[in-house]
Amino acid sequence: MPVPHRAPPPRPLPLLLTLLCVAPLLAAAPPSGVIVATAAQTELAERIEALGTLRANESVVITSTVTETIAALHFDDGQRVERGALLVELTSAEEQALLEEARARRAEAERQYRRVSALVAQDSAAESLLDERQRDLETSRAVLVALESRLADRVIRAPFAGVLGLRQVSPGALVEPGDPITTLDDDAEMKLDFTVPSRYLAGLTPGLRVEARTRAHGERVFVGQVRGVDSRVDPVTRAVLVRAMLPNPERRLRPGLLMRLELLFDPHAAVVVPEAAVQQRGQRHFVLVVATDEAGRTVAEQREVRIGIRRPGAVEIRDGLTVGERVITDGHQRVRPGAEVRVLAVDAGDAPLQTLLEGSAT
């Protein structure tokens, strides 16, 4: 039986011919559309979180320096007083009587000194008598000063302006040295003490910004500055005590409050780009920079960068990028290094990605 004739299979086009046919199509492919952002300069700082305790700028327990009964109280609970305000009077009848006697003795000693001095000038009295009267005068003056000091101990005044605490005694009560009468706090400015790991010691300087919050006032931020750093490092915790000062003009903060704070460490000007612009490969980081090649085309240039501080949605670029350069934030998957790109929109950080895409489509 005769074998039917079959047509030979089609011969494949040579590889060179295939490339020649496809190359025009590739060359005619439109550039990929991308969204870019501009590298900007801003102030950045490393934020060190810590817990701190508030203390009044000045704080003292009002007490007596002598054992005596209270004659009168001149303050109320929680009252604000000025420096030198009269707070407590202790019984001082005996001291008042002794003071009057001492004043009379001094006046008499002065009269006797003047009389003898006139007699000595007329050569009617001996110099030794004048010396004796001068000694009596100086003695009477010393006794008067001592009694005035004893009387002053019976009057308690505010050593500085501030707010008083609760009253701990009543009129007629016997108080002894060290017995608390009330407290006085200068709360116009508050001290905030907290600890920081010793590895930050070299950069801990007065003037660093502190942002503090407390549960008593919700999310309100109280801003202050570092006043000083302790001279010693705790050998157990390897931490150093830092003191910041927080202005308290509204008197909302009170001593003893626990505060959550952030210390803005190492503030500096930095180049920042959106986090979406940075691609990580192992331990290395890259960005695609939109640049113009020699032919005038807008192309994507891959560049290795060194990153620094990270913030929500943003990354510090410490090396490899300058202010004003544009980096691709959306469209990395469609772009190869050196390929031509088309900028669809510029991400300024004030609009979501979908809005940018819709805007570029129109």
C-alpha positions, 0 to 999 in steps of 0.5 A: 500500500503506498505511503501517503506523502507528508509535508515536511515540518516548518523550519524554525526561524533562525535565532538572529531573525527572531531577535530582529523581529522582537527587538523593535517591539521591545524598543517600542515598549513604553517606559514604566510609570512610577511615583516618586518622592523628594529627599528632604532635610529635617531635624531628627533625633534618637528617642530614648524612652524612660520612666521618671518621677516628678519632684518639686523645684524646692520642697521642705517640711515646715517644722519648729526649731524649738519645743513650744505650744502653737499660739496661732496658725495663719494658713489653710490647707493647699494655700499658696503663699509668698516668700516670708509669709507668716505661717505659725506663731508659737507661744512667746510671752516669756520671750517678749517679757525678757526682750522688753527687759533687755531693751531697758538694760541696753537703754540704761547702758547707753545712758551710763556710757554717754554720761561717763564719756562726758566726764572723761572728756572733762577729766572728771572720771577715770578711763577705766570707768569708761571702759567698764561702761562700754563693756556693759553696753556691749553686753546689753546689746548682745543679750538683746540680739540673743533674745530677738533670735529666740523670739524669731524662732517662735515665728515660722515663715515661708522660706520660699513661694509655693503651695502648702500641703495639709495642716498636721497640727492644731492651735494649742498643740505642743510641737518639738523640733522635727514634728511636721506642721505642713509641707511647702512645695515650689511647683512653678517648675518641676524636676523630673529625675530618670535613668539612662543607660551609660552608653549614652553618657557622652552625648548627655548634655544640658539642653536636650529636649524632653517630652513627658506624659502622665496618665493623670493628664491623658496624652498631653505632652509636657516639654522640658529640658535636661538640667544636669547629669549625675556625676556617678554611674550606678555600678549595678544597673550601669545607668546614670541619673538625669534631671530635667526641668519641666515648666508648670505654669498651670500648676497641673503637675505635682510631686511624686507623679510617674511620667513616661518620657522620651529624651531627644538624643543627638538632634541633627539635620538629616536627609529623609525619604519615605520608608517605601523607597528603601529596598533591603537585600541582606544587610545592604540597602538600596534606592532607585533614584530618578535621574537623566542620562546622557541621551536626555531620558528619565531613567532609574538609577540604583544606588546603595545607601546607608540608613540611620534613624527610622520613624513611622513611614520615613527613614534617615539616609546618612550616606548615598543621597542628597537633598532634592533628589527624587526616589521611586516609592511605588513601581519598583517591581516594574523597573530595572536599574537603567530602564526608562521611567515615567513619573506619574506623581510626586508623593509629598506625604499628604495624600494616600497612594490610591489618590495619587494613582487616581490623579495620575490616571486622569 
